[in-house]
Amino acid sequence: MAPTIGRLVRAVAAVEGLDEGSVKLIARYAREAGFIGQLSTGGGAARMDLDDAVNLLIAVNGSMLAKEAGEIIEPFGRSVCHSRQICLPHYSFLTEICSKGRQFGAALGMMMSSMSIIGRDGISDFEKEIARSLGVDAANDIYSKVQVGVTFKRPVVAAEIWVRAVEQRLSESGPLPSGNRELIRGYFGGVHNEDCEVDQQISKIITTKTLRAVSKLFE
């Protein structure tokens, strides 16, 4: 069953280490602005969908102040992928997520949706796609081989979606991480350059841990 707004708020607050009351306030502003569902069925609490979850993650991580949460979702969500860097040995739906012209909200939703679809083998569609792009076995824990992240930037609204392969080296105690190799990075939204009046960009990053924790609510 899809989660209620309360359960979604608690999950985001817990995984990101935030005060639950603060996340609840951000959710309220987002809901009042029409970006989080308010309709319920059967007289119970409203049930959230993945679009609601995407909008809450954008509001929580893209807002500089709680009161601007309802105003920042659309600029982030509609920011368009203008460029990307790719180093994939095999074609992957990651290239679709970060395709030029793709809106950030849609891209984030595609990624989280694939994480929430679990096969009979207990492996998500996302894990299978990542494994396919690397040419490895998805039955092994793919998240020990890759790092997935989303970067939110302010005050110039911009975002990045990226996936890195964790290179390993052997030691007497077993494999150890020895570095990262970026597989793909998509750039969404504004470009911070010399013509910009703002002389700083503040970044906030969420990774696989947050994306999986929230996606898990919709399995």
C-alpha positions as CSV (number, residue, x, y, z in Angstrom):
1,M,0.0,0.0,0.0
2,A,1.3,3.5,-0.9
3,P,2.5,5.5,2.1
4,T,0.7,8.3,3.8
5,I,2.3,11.8,3.9
6,G,3.3,11.2,7.5
7,R,5.1,8.0,6.7
8,L,6.9,9.7,3.7
9,V,7.9,12.6,5.9
10,R,9.3,10.3,8.6
11,A,11.3,8.2,6.0
12,V,12.9,11.3,4.5
13,A,13.7,12.8,7.8
14,A,15.2,9.6,9.2
15,V,17.4,8.8,6.2
16,E,18.7,12.4,5.7
17,G,19.2,12.9,9.4
18,L,16.8,15.9,9.5
19,D,14.3,17.1,12.2
20,E,11.0,15.5,11.4
21,G,9.2,18.7,12.3
22,S,11.2,20.6,9.7
23,V,10.5,18.1,7.0
24,K,6.8,18.2,8.0
25,L,6.7,22.0,7.6
26,I,8.4,21.8,4.2
27,A,5.8,19.1,3.2
28,R,3.0,21.4,4.3
29,Y,4.2,24.3,2.1
30,A,4.7,21.9,-0.8
31,R,1.2,20.5,-0.3
32,E,-0.4,23.9,0.0
33,A,1.2,24.8,-3.3
34,G,-0.4,21.8,-4.9
35,F,2.8,19.7,-5.4
36,I,1.9,16.9,-2.9
37,G,-1.4,15.1,-3.0
38,Q,-4.2,16.1,-0.7
39,L,-7.1,13.8,-1.8
40,S,-7.8,10.7,0.2
41,T,-10.1,7.7,-0.5
42,G,-12.5,6.1,2.0
43,G,-12.0,8.9,4.6
44,G,-8.5,7.9,5.4
45,A,-5.2,9.8,5.1
46,A,-4.2,10.7,1.6
47,R,-1.9,8.2,-0.1
48,M,1.3,9.4,-1.8
49,D,2.6,8.4,-5.2
50,L,6.1,8.6,-6.6
51,D,5.5,12.1,-8.0
52,D,4.7,13.3,-4.4
53,A,7.9,11.6,-3.2
54,V,10.0,13.3,-5.9
55,N,8.5,16.7,-5.1
56,L,9.2,16.3,-1.4
57,L,12.8,15.3,-2.1
58,I,13.2,18.4,-4.3
59,A,11.5,20.6,-1.7
60,V,13.7,19.3,1.2
61,N,17.0,19.3,-0.7
62,G,16.4,22.3,-3.0
63,S,15.0,24.8,-0.6
64,M,17.2,27.2,1.3
65,L,14.2,28.1,3.6
66,A,11.2,26.0,4.5
67,K,8.8,28.7,3.3
68,E,10.1,28.7,-0.2
69,A,9.5,24.9,-0.6
70,G,6.3,25.4,-2.6
71,E,8.1,27.9,-4.9
72,I,11.2,25.8,-5.7
73,I,9.7,22.5,-6.8
74,E,8.7,23.7,-10.2
75,P,12.0,25.4,-11.2
76,F,13.9,22.3,-10.2
77,G,11.4,19.8,-11.6
78,R,11.2,21.5,-15.0
79,S,15.0,22.2,-15.3
80,V,16.2,20.5,-18.5
81,C,19.2,18.3,-19.1
82,H,21.5,20.4,-21.3
83,S,24.6,18.2,-21.3
84,R,26.0,15.0,-20.0
85,Q,29.2,13.0,-19.7
86,I,29.0,9.2,-20.5
87,C,31.5,6.4,-19.9
88,L,29.4,3.3,-20.1
89,P,30.7,0.0,-21.6
90,H,27.1,-1.0,-22.5
91,Y,23.9,0.9,-23.4
92,S,21.8,1.5,-20.3
93,F,18.6,3.3,-19.5
94,L,20.8,5.7,-17.6
95,T,21.4,7.3,-20.9
96,E,17.6,7.8,-21.2
97,I,17.4,9.3,-17.7
98,C,20.1,11.8,-18.6
99,S,19.1,12.4,-22.2
100,K,19.2,16.0,-23.4
101,G,15.9,17.7,-23.0
102,R,14.8,15.4,-20.1
103,Q,13.3,17.4,-17.2
104,F,14.9,16.8,-13.8
105,G,11.7,15.8,-12.0
106,A,10.9,13.2,-14.7
107,A,14.5,11.9,-14.6
108,L,14.5,11.5,-10.8
109,G,11.1,9.8,-11.0
110,M,12.3,7.3,-13.6
111,M,15.2,6.4,-11.4
112,M,13.2,6.0,-8.3
113,S,10.4,4.1,-10.1
114,S,13.0,1.5,-11.4
115,M,14.3,1.2,-7.8
116,S,10.8,0.4,-6.5
117,I,10.1,-2.4,-9.0
118,I,11.4,-5.6,-7.4
119,G,11.5,-8.9,-9.3
120,R,10.8,-12.4,-7.9
121,D,14.6,-12.7,-7.5
122,G,14.5,-9.7,-5.0
123,I,16.5,-7.5,-7.4
124,S,15.2,-4.2,-8.5
125,D,14.9,-3.1,-12.1
126,F,17.5,-0.4,-11.4
127,E,20.0,-2.9,-10.1
128,K,19.5,-5.0,-13.2
129,E,20.0,-2.0,-15.5
130,I,23.1,-0.9,-13.7
131,A,24.5,-4.4,-13.8
132,R,23.7,-4.7,-17.5
133,S,25.5,-1.4,-18.3
134,L,28.6,-2.7,-16.4
135,G,28.4,-6.2,-17.9
136,V,28.3,-7.8,-14.4
137,D,26.0,-10.1,-12.5
138,A,23.0,-8.3,-10.8
139,A,22.7,-11.2,-8.3
140,N,25.8,-9.8,-6.6
141,D,25.2,-6.6,-4.6
142,I,25.5,-4.0,-7.3
143,Y,25.4,-1.1,-4.8
144,S,28.8,-2.3,-3.5
145,K,30.1,-1.6,-7.1
146,V,28.4,1.7,-7.8
147,Q,27.6,5.0,-6.1
148,V,24.4,6.8,-7.3
149,G,23.9,10.4,-6.4
150,V,21.8,13.5,-7.0
151,T,23.2,17.0,-6.5
152,F,21.0,20.0,-5.8
153,K,22.5,23.5,-6.3
154,R,21.4,26.9,-5.2
155,P,20.9,29.8,-5.4
156,V,21.1,29.3,-9.2
157,V,18.8,26.4,-9.6
158,A,20.7,23.5,-11.1
159,A,20.9,19.7,-10.5
160,E,23.1,16.8,-11.5
161,I,22.4,13.0,-11.5
162,W,25.5,10.8,-11.5
163,V,26.6,7.2,-11.2
164,R,30.1,6.1,-10.3
165,A,31.7,2.7,-10.4
166,V,33.7,1.8,-7.4
167,E,37.0,0.4,-8.5
168,Q,38.4,-2.4,-6.2
169,R,41.8,-3.8,-5.5
170,L,42.6,-7.1,-3.9
171,S,44.3,-7.4,-0.5
172,E,44.9,-10.2,2.0
173,S,41.6,-9.3,3.7
174,G,39.7,-9.2,0.5
175,P,38.6,-6.5,-2.1
176,L,39.1,-2.9,-1.1
177,P,37.8,0.3,-2.8
178,S,40.7,2.0,-4.7
179,G,38.9,4.8,-6.5
180,N,35.9,5.8,-8.5
181,R,35.2,5.9,-12.2
182,E,32.3,8.1,-13.3
183,L,29.9,6.3,-15.6
184,I,27.4,9.1,-16.3
185,R,26.6,12.6,-15.2
186,G,23.7,14.6,-16.4
187,Y,23.5,18.4,-15.9
188,F,20.1,20.0,-15.4
189,G,19.2,23.7,-15.1
190,G,21.2,26.9,-14.9
191,V,24.8,27.3,-15.7
192,H,26.8,29.3,-13.2
193,N,29.2,31.4,-15.2
194,E,30.8,34.8,-15.3
195,D,27.6,36.4,-16.5
196,C,25.7,35.3,-13.4
197,E,25.2,38.0,-10.8
198,V,25.5,35.4,-8.0
199,D,29.0,34.6,-6.9
200,Q,28.4,31.3,-5.1
201,Q,26.7,28.0,-5.5
202,I,25.7,25.8,-2.5
203,S,25.4,22.1,-3.2
204,K,23.5,19.4,-1.4
205,I,23.9,15.8,-2.3
206,I,21.7,12.7,-1.6
207,T,22.8,9.3,-2.6
208,T,21.6,5.7,-3.1
209,K,20.7,5.5,0.6
210,T,18.1,8.1,0.4
211,L,16.8,7.1,-3.0
212,R,16.4,3.5,-1.9
213,A,14.8,4.3,1.4
214,V,12.1,6.4,-0.2
215,S,11.6,4.1,-3.2
216,K,11.1,1.2,-0.9
217,L,7.9,2.8,0.4
218,F,6.4,2.1,-3.0
219,E,7.4,-1.5,-3.6
